Amino acid sequence: MRILIVEDDKNLALTLKEVVEPKGFETTVCFNFRQALNEIEKAFDLYLLDVRLPDGNGLDLCERIRETSENPILFISSDTSETSILKSYSLQADDYIEKPVRLNILLAKIESILHRSGKYKEIYQIGSATLNLKEHLLTIQQNIYELSTVELSILEGMFKVYPDFITRENCCRLIFSHTSHYPSLSTLSVRISELKKKLDHDAYHIESFRTLGFRWKQ
């Protein structure tokens, strides 16, 4: 799924990009109104918009988007005025988050909005393996494994980028998105080892490479 991020604070924009991409989203980042105006001609599954932009207003951008798309729009802004918030909803925005952004809550809202819009994929199938995000279950042939939230998020990252690798950095971000603590690489190694131990003789499906990261092997 594709997300358009429109945010003039470059540090925040890149942080948002780094947080959502490990969840399997493809992102495009714009730092001003003019850039975003060119991008909205393309199709996106979700829009993250700031209100105050150096050369325009995110509310005007929302109105333009709604001319051609009904896909979810979520505002992230330091503009906490009632006027702007009510205006966003009158333009059929789906949510309005005030800065500073709590990243875990942002991710939860994104997933909730995509679930409601019918765009969020809950089941992934690779060969004989099925990952059920709603039930927190991994099924490999006749074997069924119950997963913790962290284990589920790591596998979700692998399944979404299959057959490519998910980097160690993106794995760390996935764990952070569910625990509020950014893990060290040694903590990540422990998490992966625990997951492999749980999968027992199915552990061979998780391939580890020092430089590339991890991937699911069919």
C-alpha positions in Angstrom: 0.0 0.0 0.0 1.1 3.5 -0.8 1.2 6.5 1.6 1.7 10.2 0.8 3.3 12.1 3.6 3.1 15.9 3.3 5.1 17.6 6.1 7.4 20.6 6.0 9.4 19.5 9.1 11.9 17.3 7.3 13.0 15.5 10.5 9.4 14.6 11.4 8.7 13.7 7.7 11.6 11.3 7.6 10.7 9.9 11.1 7.2 9.1 9.8 8.6 7.5 6.7 10.9 5.3 8.9 8.1 4.3 11.2 5.5 3.3 8.5 7.8 1.6 5.9 8.7 -1.4 8.1 4.9 -2.1 8.2 5.1 -2.7 4.5 4.0 0.7 3.2 5.6 2.4 0.2 5.9 6.1 1.0 6.3 9.3 -1.0 7.4 12.4 1.0 6.6 16.0 0.1 7.9 19.0 2.0 5.5 21.7 0.6 2.2 22.3 -1.1 3.6 22.5 -4.6 5.3 19.1 -4.5 2.2 17.5 -3.0 -0.1 19.0 -5.7 1.9 17.2 -8.3 1.9 13.9 -6.4 -1.9 13.8 -5.7 -2.5 13.1 -9.3 -1.2 9.6 -8.5 -3.1 7.0 -6.5 -2.4 6.6 -2.8 -4.1 4.4 -0.2 -3.6 6.8 2.6 -2.6 10.5 3.0 -0.8 12.0 6.0 -1.1 15.8 5.8 0.1 18.7 7.8 -2.1 21.8 7.9 0.5 24.5 7.9 2.8 24.4 4.9 5.3 27.0 3.8 3.5 27.7 0.5 0.0 26.6 1.1 -2.5 24.9 3.4 -3.1 21.2 4.0 -6.8 21.8 4.2 -6.8 23.1 0.6 -4.8 20.0 -0.3 -7.4 17.8 1.4 -10.1 19.4 -0.7 -8.2 18.8 -3.9 -7.7 15.1 -2.9 -11.4 14.7 -2.2 -12.2 15.7 -5.7 -10.8 12.5 -7.1 -10.3 10.1 -4.1 -12.2 8.7 -1.2 -9.2 7.1 0.4 -8.3 7.8 4.0 -6.8 11.2 5.0 -5.2 11.8 8.4 -4.0 15.2 9.5 -0.9 15.6 11.8 -0.6 19.2 12.8 0.4 21.7 15.5 -2.6 23.8 14.5 -4.9 22.9 17.4 -7.6 25.5 16.6 -11.2 24.3 16.6 -11.7 26.0 13.3 -9.0 23.9 11.5 -10.1 20.7 13.2 -13.7 21.2 12.3 -12.8 22.2 8.8 -10.8 19.0 8.3 -13.8 16.9 9.2 -16.1 19.0 7.0 -13.7 18.1 4.2 -14.2 14.4 5.1 -10.8 13.8 6.7 -10.7 10.6 8.7 -8.8 11.8 11.7 -6.8 14.7 13.2 -3.7 14.2 15.4 -2.1 17.0 17.3 1.6 17.4 17.5 3.8 16.2 19.1 3.0 12.9 17.6 3.0 9.7 19.6 4.2 7.2 17.0 2.5 4.1 18.5 -0.8 5.9 18.6 -0.3 7.1 15.0 0.4 3.5 13.8 -2.7 2.3 15.7 -4.8 4.9 14.0 -3.4 4.2 10.6 -4.2 0.5 11.0 -7.6 1.2 12.4 -8.5 3.5 9.5 -7.2 1.1 6.9 -9.2 -1.7 8.5 -12.4 0.3 8.4 -11.8 1.3 4.8 -11.2 -2.4 3.8 -7.7 -1.7 2.6 -5.8 -3.5 5.4 -4.7 -7.0 4.5 -5.2 -9.4 7.4 -4.0 -12.6 5.9 -0.8 -13.3 4.0 -0.1 -16.5 2.2 3.4 -17.7 1.1 3.4 -21.3 -0.1 2.2 -23.5 2.7 2.5 -20.7 5.3 -0.4 -18.5 6.3 0.0 -15.5 8.6 -3.2 -14.3 10.2 -2.8 -10.8 11.6 -6.2 -10.6 13.3 -5.8 -14.0 15.1 -2.1 -13.7 15.8 -1.5 -17.1 14.2 1.0 -18.6 11.8 0.0 -21.8 10.1 2.5 -23.9 8.3 0.8 -27.0 6.8 -0.7 -28.7 9.9 1.3 -26.7 12.5 -0.3 -23.7 14.2 1.7 -21.2 16.2 0.3 -18.6 18.5 2.3 -15.3 18.2 3.1 -12.5 20.5 2.6 -9.0 19.2 6.3 -8.5 18.6 6.6 -11.9 16.9 3.6 -11.1 14.7 5.0 -7.7 13.7 8.4 -9.2 12.7 6.8 -11.9 10.6 4.4 -9.4 9.1 7.4 -7.4 8.0 9.0 -10.4 6.4 5.8 -11.5 4.7 5.1 -8.0 3.3 8.5 -7.7 1.6 8.8 -11.3 0.5 10.9 -12.5 -1.3 13.1 -9.6 -0.3 15.0 -9.0 3.0 13.8 -6.9 5.8 16.7 -5.1 7.3 17.7 -5.3 11.0 17.0 -1.6 11.3 13.4 -2.0 10.0 13.0 -5.0 12.4 14.0 -2.8 15.3 11.5 -0.2 14.2 8.7 -2.8 14.1 9.5 -3.8 17.6 9.6 -0.2 18.7 6.2 0.4 17.2 4.7 -2.1 19.6 6.8 -1.7 22.7 7.7 2.0 22.8 11.4 0.9 23.4 13.8 1.0 20.5 15.7 -2.3 20.8 19.4 -2.8 20.4 20.7 -5.2 17.8 21.5 -7.7 20.5 17.8 -7.5 21.7 16.7 -8.0 18.1 18.9 -11.2 17.9 17.2 -12.5 21.0 13.8 -11.8 19.6 14.6 -13.6 16.4 16.2 -16.6 18.3 13.0 -16.9 20.4 10.9 -16.8 17.3 13.0 -19.6 15.7 12.8 -21.6 18.9 9.0 -21.4 18.9 8.8 -22.5 15.3 11.0 -25.5 16.1 11.5 -27.6 12.9 9.8 -24.9 10.9 12.5 -22.4 11.9 14.4 -22.9 8.7 11.9 -20.6 7.0 13.6 -17.7 8.7 16.9 -16.9 6.9 19.4 -14.6 8.6 22.2 -12.7 6.9 24.6 -10.4 8.7 24.6 -7.6 6.1 21.1 -8.0 4.5 18.8 -8.8 7.5 16.1 -11.4 7.5 13.7 -13.0 5.1 11.0 -15.7 4.9 12.1 -18.8 2.9 9.4 -20.8 1.3 
